[in-house]
Amino acid sequence: RTAGIVDKWSSIVHVNNYPKLDYQARMRRKGCLYCSNNLAIRSTVNPLKSDYLWNKAYLFQYSNDKYFSVWEVAPGGSTALKGWTYYAGLNAYSWNTLRVTASSGSLKFYINSSLVWSGSDPTLTTGQVGIMMYRYNDSDTDPEQFLVDWAKLSTAVSSPAGDETLAEVGEEVTGWADYTRSPER
């Protein structure tokens, strides 16, 4: 849980790199109507940008006004892979489960178990995963709060028979770096 930092990104990242993944988290945002709440994949955190946005990443984000988008963040700027789009299946000010699957250049994005967008982008092939939120300097009357109930990361591995199976990783709290309070970590 965090209230974030005004006009900055707050985040937590897992320190390992994952090229192939199935990553999901259940999250809720209280307060801001338009602020983004994100899953980040194939990320490189450092060097952080001045607003504490990560250096490289695919961001899957939503806001309480029931819009979502998908972005590629790069050192030279950010590119919308899927611009802000209204989705009635989002739960404003309540719990939402975001899920991303990535294999090679194929990317699939789900909200509350429904596929909302899929695409292909070969730019970022591996990286860290994490959860992010942005807080605007707004005048919402409700106190600002971003909550994550759980997060689960699975990565495809080959079994002895050559079939792909899912193995759980990142279940321990260790291995996570918190960029909410000190971006210099």
Steps between C-alpha positions, in 0.01 A plus 500: 500500500622849418367851458773567246692821442328801340585534129725191508493127428520258793594141432625164613707271279620141508876486444510206253452516121227305320469461121188279506238562767147500632472782753191614685400706801182601678501872577277784612536878492326735741495873440611606153260450209755545218827373654652187346551166671735262320657165441846535347682226308831458318627798693832663571457728798819706506580769431167632625352802322446823695141401586628154609362328190710197408754513218338229280178298537170390362232659721146367524295760683149595599331786681181528705316672214498151337771559238806282430806531278824321406828691465857431405734714710847567356783740589391736221132509596182293524291353217137391528458146368131526594379851583264575787184298434175481697423154643173451692640183666727706727383545859537867595642547850483124559716192437624421149727218387745593224684223315767503230642207308812540287680252279750620240337809346144390580327698778150443647326722755205401719278688744288295740556184288397662168750552218490874427791529255769292336782604277854438397807706575853356482676799658530385862585129522574452871503695822364544848135505608332733744205705610474876465266789571500870415360772724394837362489812713121500504229620732310174549320498833573132574840416644734358236579130536627227266457141622623171359329188636732252326733457204595177325771439244537181298760433237495232231767234541565183306417173666706186429239397241548831318153629592469849639374516855457791738729530800436741784770759567529809715283366783730627774500863600880512472631605161267799471624857498266778613532825302215671685707699745857505375564492125876487555493134613 
